[in-house]
Amino acid sequence: MSQVTKPHRSTFIEQLASFELFFLALTFFLLNLAFPFLLFFIGITHLAISRVICTAMRTAKTSTCAY
């Protein structure tokens, strides 16, 4: 008499691992989408801050600024 095996039911840990992989992939995808915008934002912020510093240095007559 052969034994009938039950179909494999995925355990909670396996479901959690597959969800974690999906979540990880989604996170990387969204980071890749957002990365150029983050670089742009950092660049604009850097320009604004350096402009403020240059204006302050020009006011203090110690300007070595490019603009």
C-alpha positions in Angstrom: 0.0 0.0 0.0 1.6 3.3 -1.1 1.3 6.3 1.1 -0.4 9.4 -0.4 1.6 12.6 0.2 -0.3 15.8 1.0 0.3 18.8 -1.3 2.9 21.1 0.1 1.4 23.9 2.1 3.8 26.8 2.5 4.6 27.6 6.1 4.4 31.1 7.6 8.2 31.5 7.5 8.2 30.7 3.7 5.4 33.1 3.1 7.3 35.7 5.1 10.5 35.1 3.2 8.8 35.5 -0.2 7.0 38.7 1.0 10.4 40.0 2.2 12.0 39.3 -1.2 9.1 41.1 -2.9 9.3 44.0 -0.5 13.1 44.2 -1.0 12.7 44.2 -4.8 10.0 46.9 -4.6 12.2 49.1 -2.3 15.2 48.8 -4.7 13.0 49.7 -7.7 11.5 52.7 -5.9 15.0 53.9 -4.8 16.3 53.6 -8.4 13.3 55.7 -9.5 13.9 58.3 -6.8 17.7 58.5 -7.1 18.0 61.1 -9.9 15.5 63.3 -8.1 17.4 63.0 -4.9 20.6 63.9 -6.7 18.9 66.9 -8.3 17.5 68.0 -5.0 20.9 67.7 -3.3 22.5 69.7 -6.2 20.0 72.5 -6.0 20.3 72.7 -2.2 24.1 72.8 -2.5 23.9 75.6 -5.0 21.5 77.6 -2.8 23.7 77.2 0.3 26.9 78.1 -1.5 25.2 81.1 -3.0 24.1 82.3 0.5 27.7 81.7 1.8 29.1 83.6 -1.1 26.8 86.5 -0.5 27.8 86.6 3.2 31.5 86.5 2.2 31.0 89.3 -0.3 29.3 91.3 2.4 32.2 90.6 4.7 34.7 91.6 1.9 36.4 88.2 2.0 34.9 86.9 -1.2 36.7 84.2 -3.2 33.6 83.1 -4.9 33.2 82.1 -8.6 30.0 84.2 -8.9 
